Amino acid sequence: MPRKSSAGILLYRRRGATLEVFLVHPGGPFWAKKDLGAWSLPKGELAEGEDPLEAARRELAEETGFVVDGDFRELQPLRQPSGKTILAWAVEGDCDPEQVRSNTFEMEWPPKSGQRQSFPEVDRAAWFGLAEARERIIAGQAGFLEELAALI
């Protein structure tokens, strides 16, 4: 396993002939005004020795409050420009984005203020058709969408 790795879930559903994917928008002040090219699979870092699929399921639950079961299909890992590798699994399921309940992180904000503020890891989530998802997802994760489209 690569030294820096994250694991995530690409949740998808079918609406008639339309394939939709569930993406999340990162919380916090750096992402607040970014939209296109800023959305992601729910994912997070792997702890040393942690089973990657279990980590992906844990991260989905932590970032959204959702637990999903089903036929998890392993996707090809994608190396990010940062050097991190993302391991992902596609699974069919459904959830209500309005019900997302994310864990939080704390950081100094504003910078150099000495004040610490808490922000949700995920500030919103949505279902997108593949064409729109390709515009919204972080470029380094777009390969997961292409692989899903080929699988389905």
Summary of the structure (lengths in Angstrom):
residues: 152
radius of gyration: 15.3
end to end distance: 27.2
largest distance: 52.0
contacts: 456
relative contact order: 0.28
helix: 24%
strand: 37%
